Amino acid sequence: MAPYNRADICVFLKSKNMYTGVDTDPDRMRGGSTEMTEIFWCNQTMTPHGPDDRLCEADSCRAGRACFKGLFDQ
């Protein structure tokens, strides 16, 4: 998987890796993230599945998904 831009993925998507090497610039790409072993969860459900019962991961928790909320959404 490629590095991701926090502004492109859902604000409810969380990962342990997101709390290490914190970057204050949301437009900057994070390197070394989204490794195959990275475990994601949804902060709405507190499980590895979102409210739509689909798996949470950086590649799927993006605009277009029913439960998505972007970083700059009101």
Buried (B, 14 or more C-beta within 10 A) or exposed (E): EEEBBBEBBBBBBBBEBBEEEEEEEEEEEBEEBBEEEBEBBBEBBEEEEBEEEBBBBBEBBBEEBEBBBBEEEE
